[in-house]
């Protein structure tokens, strides 16, 4: 594929993304969630697929971004402790007018990005020295620890959670409003990661996956590269968390913000389902996963979470190469010479 | 928080009470950790579904006592049920991931744990359950230290179980086969040991241990569909601290963790007790890895 035809996939995706909320107005929030899932899968794959560091703890950054964004949105105008104390229909009603709301978002989302990235820098310096399964379980512990701390912290609402600010009347379709936020974020993330993987940094990241000791012996500052890669994940996940909090409207510390057993596993599953270590894999995986999940939710009332757990086991055990990996094995000519030679190396 | 610490210093009986209760539950942690170390050492699999087996055993006890069985009789039943489940799970899933990457086993058993917890949630509902074993409470030192009898009974039963398990591994043919496979699976195969069967028995045995622990948890403490993961994390932490195949270390780490957790729950407030457990896991791993990194090594 040469010239502009290389970008057919991109063009189709952008066109579908722009048209979708007008074609299916009833599914806007699910589709907004889908774009966020694409961000989750892509940023997970930057570490899990490209660098070989399988993290279960990326939910930390989602949760940190989500809380920061909501706290900034509220805190710019009201006292946070009053706001959280009044939940469940207290005396005061907290309203936000149009400019206040937009200002809150304009400050809140970047703040979420910054705290997400900061969390990644701080945690990464401690945790990224570990490898393999120790890293995986340590990050799993990080995610749950963060959830439990948020669950006990009274100032941010503790176990009863926190509601995102009510949107003013000027925004008539709130889910369409956030759909476009999520859409733009997904596009930006995809472009950023595509670009990143083409630079020397991308090569370094892949070198760490292939043999970290050798990469270090060749003079790569592996620790710094690992932390930077996690920070980039944290940055995008922080913004995505801020958007997700506003899409979900209610921030529960364990089930929404730091949901290690749902989103934390789903992002791994999406990346593996689509094909670990490929650029389009996470995108395809997220789309297939979100559709399957919504079908489960519609048709398997009460058993959907059991079915999702079974799906994890089945995919991990029987289909570990993912959709793109399978296609690549069956039709290597579609991927040209470069990919074929990577397949020969045993990935 | 500082107030709570000064209470502990001013009233040593409260500290003693916390430590004793902590040691009693610590024995349960140690036994589940020993099961995890067994599977890890023999099969090279980190079983993240460990805690779910525990909770499943607890729910089996709950279901059987509701059906009219005396609580103490349900312990072998729960162990038998989880043993069967472990056996089936091994041939359905685990046997396919035995020689794959350790991360695959983490993810696959994580999937199994989600299936189990969601099944429990769907079948038994999300309420906190407790089984009344019909035992009273013992008071020591003039009523200052209260320990419920079922916790003492659970502690003793755990000791007996551990002893039986150790003797089984040391003396029986199957136990010897398990240890041989742990040392060198290829040599074990050459010598005529059916390693696949050994793997199946190890995994099922671990599940049975967890099931028995779980039914004690249901009687002495509480169960809930979603509290399996803390048990997994505790086991993992104990194994990381003690190392594989180090029984005294596992016992010491388990008892220590139980006591530390209870004191932390008192000092920080019970809402932060689980946060303490999970943060402790991160701290333990980071600390151990940091010690190794000074020798240019890492946790393997």
HADDOCK unambig.tbl for C-alpha pairs under 7 A between the chains (distance, minus, plus):
assign (segid A and resid 126 and name CA) (segid B and resid 286 and name CA) 6.31 0.50 0.50
assign (segid A and resid 127 and name CA) (segid B and resid 286 and name CA) 6.25 0.50 0.50
assign (segid A and resid 130 and name CA) (segid B and resid 289 and name CA) 6.44 0.50 0.50
assign (segid A and resid 130 and name CA) (segid B and resid 298 and name CA) 6.40 0.50 0.50
assign (segid A and resid 130 and name CA) (segid B and resid 299 and name CA) 6.51 0.50 0.50
assign (segid A and resid 132 and name CA) (segid B and resid 103 and name CA) 6.70 0.50 0.50
assign (segid A and resid 133 and name CA) (segid B and resid 102 and name CA) 6.18 0.50 0.50
assign (segid A and resid 133 and name CA) (segid B and resid 103 and name CA) 5.31 0.50 0.50
assign (segid A and resid 138 and name CA) (segid B and resid 281 and name CA) 6.99 0.50 0.50
assign (segid A and resid 138 and name CA) (segid B and resid 282 and name CA) 5.52 0.50 0.50
assign (segid A and resid 138 and name CA) (segid B and resid 285 and name CA) 6.93 0.50 0.50
assign (segid A and resid 141 and name CA) (segid B and resid 278 and name CA) 5.14 0.50 0.50
assign (segid A and resid 141 and name CA) (segid B and resid 279 and name CA) 6.96 0.50 0.50
assign (segid A and resid 141 and name CA) (segid B and resid 281 and name CA) 6.58 0.50 0.50
assign (segid A and resid 141 and name CA) (segid B and resid 282 and name CA) 6.36 0.50 0.50
assign (segid A and resid 142 and name CA) (segid B and resid 278 and name CA) 6.83 0.50 0.50
assign (segid A and resid 142 and name CA) (segid B and resid 279 and name CA) 6.83 0.50 0.50
assign (segid A and resid 142 and name CA) (segid B and resid 282 and name CA) 6.59 0.50 0.50
assign (segid A and resid 144 and name CA) (segid B and resid 278 and name CA) 6.65 0.50 0.50
assign (segid A and resid 145 and name CA) (segid B and resid 275 and name CA) 4.71 0.50 0.50
assign (segid A and resid 145 and name CA) (segid B and resid 278 and name CA) 4.99 0.50 0.50
assign (segid A and resid 145 and name CA) (segid B and resid 279 and name CA) 5.63 0.50 0.50
assign (segid A and resid 148 and name CA) (segid B and resid 272 and name CA) 6.72 0.50 0.50
assign (segid A and resid 148 and name CA) (segid B and resid 274 and name CA) 6.52 0.50 0.50
assign (segid A and resid 148 and name CA) (segid B and resid 275 and name CA) 4.90 0.50 0.50
assign (segid A and resid 149 and name CA) (segid B and resid 272 and name CA) 6.53 0.50 0.50
assign (segid A and resid 149 and name CA) (segid B and resid 275 and name CA) 5.71 0.50 0.50
assign (segid A and resid 152 and name CA) (segid B and resid 271 and name CA) 5.50 0.50 0.50
assign (segid A and resid 152 and name CA) (segid B and resid 272 and name CA) 6.17 0.50 0.50
assign (segid A and resid 302 and name CA) (segid B and resid 122 and name CA) 6.98 0.50 0.50
assign (segid A and resid 305 and name CA) (segid B and resid 118 and name CA) 6.22 0.50 0.50
assign (segid A and resid 306 and name CA) (segid B and resid 115 and name CA) 4.93 0.50 0.50
assign (segid A and resid 306 and name CA) (segid B and resid 118 and name CA) 5.44 0.50 0.50
assign (segid A and resid 306 and name CA) (segid B and resid 119 and name CA) 6.20 0.50 0.50
assign (segid A and resid 309 and name CA) (segid B and resid 111 and name CA) 5.09 0.50 0.50
assign (segid A and resid 309 and name CA) (segid B and resid 112 and name CA) 6.65 0.50 0.50
assign (segid A and resid 309 and name CA) (segid B and resid 114 and name CA) 5.33 0.50 0.50
assign (segid A and resid 309 and name CA) (segid B and resid 115 and name CA) 4.76 0.50 0.50
assign (segid A and resid 310 and name CA) (segid B and resid 111 and name CA) 6.71 0.50 0.50
assign (segid A and resid 310 and name CA) (segid B and resid 115 and name CA) 6.21 0.50 0.50
assign (segid A and resid 312 and name CA) (segid B and resid 111 and name CA) 5.33 0.50 0.50
assign (segid A and resid 313 and name CA) (segid B and resid 108 and name CA) 5.09 0.50 0.50
assign (segid A and resid 313 and name CA) (segid B and resid 111 and name CA) 5.14 0.50 0.50
assign (segid A and resid 313 and name CA) (segid B and resid 112 and name CA) 6.51 0.50 0.50
assign (segid A and resid 316 and name CA) (segid B and resid 104 and name CA) 6.82 0.50 0.50
assign (segid A and resid 316 and name CA) (segid B and resid 108 and name CA) 6.02 0.50 0.50
assign (segid A and resid 317 and name CA) (segid B and resid 96 and name CA) 6.91 0.50 0.50
assign (segid A and resid 317 and name CA) (segid B and resid 97 and name CA) 6.81 0.50 0.50
assign (segid A and resid 317 and name CA) (segid B and resid 108 and name CA) 6.80 0.50 0.50
